[in-house]
Amino acid sequence: MGVLGFTETGFLTFFLVLVRMTGLFILAPMFAHASIPAQVKAWFAFAVTLVVYPMVSQTPMSAPGEVAEFAWVIARELFVGLVLGYVALLVFAAARYAGELIDTQIGFGMANLVDPSFGAQVTVVGQFHFLAATMVYLAVNGHHFLMGALVRSYDVVPMGQAGLSPDLFDLIVSRFGELFKIAVRMALPAVVCLLITEMSLGIVARAVPQMNVLMVGFPLKICVGLAVLVLAMPGFVGYVRVVLGRLQEAIVLIIGAMRS
């Protein structure tokens, strides 16, 4: 018997579960936020692994004999967690991109914020959309589903058996392509209203050349944009819920495609 009552095989299984869990925590929404210290993430991953390990400890696996083989098994486990976290993160990237499209129309594109979670500058509405999507994600227990999907992944992809396939790459690329469709649909109400406002200002400028359209148009577009954001928020929340439901279906397909 080894540490914590583990046999050698049991300790190996626990370590590989921890590796797959760590891969998820590196990219998964909320878990990978830069405001959470790395030590806290590491201990949380360890604690969750203690809970998950009894559920997957009966998963059959053969102990790798060589160091290179063992390293390849670790890479496979890390890959499974990274893919699950990356696919879930695309939804929030779409919400942020939708906000950036709106910011460009309103005129907030020059007012950037520093987002510590990505270490990059983001726009005001983009960050607002990101935080709103995160709240919806927590409200529908999306983080619970993501953890459950990782646990259920052992039924389809046993430890050390994850593989690359053309179907997997096709699914990941399709999800990346969906990012832009989702972003456009999220930004469409505000962008259309702002476009109508721009056209109206152009007509007024032709009818009343003496009016300074720039001085009038900038605050007007801000008022219209903010009003549309408030009015469209229930639709935004509902659409995020729909997208998260589709995300669950996509994760199930991706897990199946990773089976070698």
C-alpha positions in Angstrom: 0.0 0.0 0.0 1.2 3.5 -0.8 0.4 7.0 0.2 -3.2 7.6 1.2 -3.8 3.9 0.9 -3.2 3.8 -2.9 -1.5 0.9 -4.6 1.0 1.7 -7.3 -1.7 1.3 -10.0 -4.2 3.4 -7.9 -1.6 6.2 -7.5 -1.0 6.2 -11.2 -4.7 6.4 -11.9 -5.1 9.3 -9.5 -2.2 11.2 -11.1 -3.7 10.8 -14.6 -7.1 12.0 -13.3 -5.4 15.0 -11.9 -3.7 15.7 -15.2 -7.0 15.6 -17.1 -8.6 17.8 -14.5 -5.7 20.3 -14.7 -6.1 20.5 -18.4 -9.7 21.5 -17.9 -8.8 24.1 -15.3 -6.2 25.7 -17.6 -8.8 26.9 -20.2 -12.3 26.3 -18.7 -14.4 29.4 -18.1 -14.3 30.8 -14.5 -11.8 28.1 -13.4 -9.0 29.6 -15.5 -9.6 33.2 -14.6 -6.3 35.0 -13.9 -7.6 36.6 -10.8 -7.5 33.2 -9.1 -4.0 32.5 -7.8 -2.2 29.5 -9.4 -1.8 27.8 -6.0 -5.6 28.0 -5.4 -6.2 26.5 -8.8 -3.8 23.7 -8.1 -5.3 22.8 -4.7 -8.8 23.0 -6.1 -7.9 20.7 -8.9 -6.4 18.3 -6.4 -9.5 18.5 -4.2 -11.8 17.9 -7.1 -9.7 15.0 -8.2 -10.1 13.4 -4.8 -13.8 13.5 -5.3 -13.7 12.3 -8.9 -11.1 9.5 -8.4 -13.5 7.0 -6.8 -15.9 7.3 -9.7 -13.2 6.4 -12.3 -10.8 4.3 -10.3 -12.4 1.2 -11.8 -11.6 2.4 -15.4 -9.4 -0.4 -16.9 -6.0 0.7 -18.0 -2.6 -0.8 -18.6 0.4 0.7 -16.8 2.9 2.2 -19.3 6.3 0.5 -19.3 8.6 3.1 -20.8 9.1 6.7 -19.9 8.3 7.9 -23.4 5.0 5.9 -23.3 4.1 7.3 -19.9 4.8 10.9 -21.2 2.6 10.2 -24.2 -0.2 9.0 -21.9 0.1 12.2 -19.8 -0.1 14.3 -23.0 -3.2 12.5 -24.0 -4.9 13.2 -20.7 -3.9 16.8 -20.7 -5.2 17.1 -24.3 -8.7 15.9 -23.3 -9.0 18.5 -20.5 -7.7 21.3 -22.7 -10.1 20.5 -25.6 -13.1 20.5 -23.2 -12.0 23.8 -21.7 -11.3 25.4 -25.0 -14.6 24.5 -26.6 -16.5 26.0 -23.6 -14.4 29.1 -23.7 -15.4 29.8 -27.3 -18.9 30.8 -26.1 -17.5 33.6 -24.0 -15.1 34.7 -26.8 -18.2 35.1 -29.0 -19.9 37.2 -26.4 -16.9 39.5 -26.1 -16.5 39.8 -29.8 -20.2 40.7 -30.1 -19.6 43.5 -27.6 -16.6 44.7 -29.6 -18.7 44.9 -32.8 -21.2 47.1 -30.8 -18.4 49.3 -29.4 -17.1 50.0 -32.9 -20.6 51.3 -33.9 -21.1 53.3 -30.8 -17.7 54.8 -30.7 -16.4 53.1 -27.6 -13.7 51.3 -29.6 -11.0 53.8 -28.4 -12.0 53.2 -24.7 -10.3 50.0 -23.8 -10.0 48.2 -20.5 -7.3 45.7 -19.3 -8.8 42.3 -18.8 -6.7 40.3 -16.3 -8.2 37.0 -17.3 -6.7 37.3 -20.8 -4.0 39.8 -20.1 -5.2 41.9 -23.0 -7.1 45.1 -23.7 -10.9 44.7 -24.2 -13.7 47.2 -25.0 -16.3 48.3 -22.6 -19.4 46.5 -24.0 -17.2 43.5 -24.8 -16.3 43.1 -21.2 -19.9 43.7 -20.1 -21.1 40.9 -22.5 -18.4 38.6 -21.1 -19.4 39.2 -17.5 -23.1 38.8 -18.4 -22.4 35.5 -20.2 -20.5 34.3 -17.2 -23.4 35.1 -14.9 -25.8 33.1 -17.2 -23.2 30.3 -17.3 -23.2 30.1 -13.5 -27.0 30.5 -13.3 -27.6 27.4 -15.5 -24.9 25.5 -13.7 -22.7 25.3 -16.8 -19.7 24.7 -14.6 -21.4 21.7 -13.1 -22.1 20.3 -16.5 -18.5 20.8 -17.6 -17.2 18.9 -14.6 -19.8 16.2 -15.2 -18.8 15.9 -18.8 -15.2 15.4 -17.8 -16.2 12.6 -15.4 -18.4 11.0 -18.1 -15.6 11.3 -20.6 -13.9 8.3 -18.9 -16.8 6.1 -20.1 -16.0 7.0 -23.7 -12.3 7.9 -23.6 -10.5 5.7 -21.0 -7.3 6.9 -19.5 -4.5 6.9 -22.1 -6.8 6.2 -25.0 -7.6 9.7 -26.3 -6.6 10.1 -29.9 -6.7 12.6 -32.8 -9.0 12.0 -35.7 -10.3 14.0 -38.7 -13.7 14.2 -37.1 -12.3 15.8 -34.0 -10.5 18.5 -36.0 -13.7 19.1 -38.0 -15.8 19.5 -34.9 -13.3 22.0 -33.3 -13.0 24.0 -36.5 -16.8 24.1 -36.8 -17.1 25.3 -33.3 -14.6 28.0 -34.0 -16.6 29.0 -37.1 -19.8 29.1 -35.0 -18.1 31.7 -32.8 -18.5 34.4 -35.5 -22.1 33.4 -36.2 -23.0 33.6 -32.5 -21.2 37.0 -32.1 -23.1 38.5 -35.1 -26.4 37.3 -33.8 -25.7 38.7 -30.3 -24.7 42.1 -31.7 -27.4 42.3 -34.4 -30.1 44.3 -32.5 -27.7 47.0 -31.4 -25.8 47.1 -34.8 -29.0 47.4 -36.8 -30.4 50.2 -34.6 -27.0 52.1 -34.7 -26.9 51.7 -38.5 -30.4 53.2 -38.8 -29.2 56.0 -36.5 -26.2 56.6 -38.8 -28.4 56.7 -41.8 -30.8 59.2 -40.1 -27.9 61.4 -39.2 -26.7 61.3 -42.8 -30.2 62.4 -44.0 -30.3 65.2 -41.4 -26.8 66.4 -42.5 -28.0 66.7 -46.1 -31.2 68.5 -45.1 -29.5 70.8 -42.5 -25.9 71.5 -43.6 -25.4 74.1 -40.9 -25.8 71.5 -38.1 -22.6 69.9 -36.7 -23.5 66.2 -37.2 -20.4 65.1 -35.4 -21.2 66.9 -32.2 -24.8 65.7 -32.3 -24.2 62.2 -33.6 -21.6 61.0 -31.0 -23.8 61.4 -27.9 -26.9 60.3 -29.8 -25.3 57.0 -30.8 -24.2 56.4 -27.2 -27.7 57.0 -26.0 -29.2 54.7 -28.7 -26.6 52.0 -28.1 -27.0 51.9 -24.4 -30.8 51.9 -24.7 -30.8 49.0 -27.1 -28.4 47.1 -24.8 -30.8 47.5 -21.9 -33.8 46.5 -24.0 -32.1 43.6 -25.7 -30.6 42.2 -22.5 -33.5 39.6 -21.9 -33.0 38.4 -25.5 -29.2 38.3 -25.0 -29.6 36.2 -21.8 -32.1 33.8 -23.6 -29.7 33.4 -26.5 -26.8 32.6 -24.3 -28.8 29.9 -22.6 -29.6 28.4 -26.1 -25.9 28.6 -27.0 -24.9 26.9 -23.8 -27.4 24.1 -24.5 -25.8 23.6 -27.9 -22.4 23.6 -26.2 -23.5 20.5 -24.2 -24.3 18.7 -27.4 -21.0 19.7 -29.0 -19.0 18.5 -26.0 -20.7 15.1 -26.2 -19.8 14.8 -29.9 -16.2 16.0 -29.3 -15.7 13.5 -26.5 -16.9 10.7 -28.8 -14.5 11.9 -31.6 -11.5 11.7 -29.2 -11.9 8.0 -28.7 -9.0 6.3 -30.5 
